[in-house]
Amino acid sequence: MFKLLELITGDDNLTLEPSYLWSGAAVLIGLGLEVYSVVFGKPFDFQAYGIGAAALLAGLGLSAKFGK
């Protein structure tokens, strides 16, 4: 569990980094949608999802930077 916490925290391993947290959430949601689509036999394009999620995260990062 400590190794997973290192993925979403900063250098001090205590402070959550929002960009790491949202990126991890986007990957987990994408993998969950992929499993759901396989189980129920529905199509899912993980590459298109990844491009859209990355664009959304980049837009959030730019708005946070310009907002300060």
N, C-alpha and C positions, 0 to 999 in steps of 0.2 A: 504494500500500500504506500510505503514511503517513496518508492520509485515513481509511482503514478503522481504523487503530490509534487514531486520535483518537476514534472512536465508542465504544470500549470502555475507554478509559483516563480517568484523572482529569485535573485541571487541569495537572499536570506532564507529561502525555503519556508517563509511564513506568509509573505504578502502575495495575494493572488494577482497575477498579471491578467488584465481583462482580455488582451489579444490572444494569449495562450488559452485562456478559458473558453472564449468563444470559438476559437479554431478547433479545440478539442471537442466542443459540443457539436460543431458542424460535421466533423468527421464521424462521431458516434451516431448522429441522426442519419447521416448518409448511409452508414453501414446497416443501421436498423431498417431503413427504407429498402435497402437491397435485400435483406433477409425477408422482409414482408412480401416483397414482390416475387421472390422465388417460391415462398410457401404458398401464396395464393395464385401464382401463375400469371401475374400482371407484368407488363413491361416497365422497366426503370432504367434510365440512362444515367449512370453514375458520373460520367464525364460531364454531361450537361449540368447536372446538379452541382458538381464541384466548381465549374466555371461560374455559375450563378452565386454560389455561396462565397467564393473568393471575391467576386465583384462586390457583393454586399459587405463583406468584412473590410475590404479596401475602402469603400465609401464611408463606412463607419469610422475607420481610422483617420481618413482625411477630414471628416467633419469634426472629429474630436481635436485634431491638431489645429484646424483653422478656428475652432470655437474658443480656444484659449488665448 
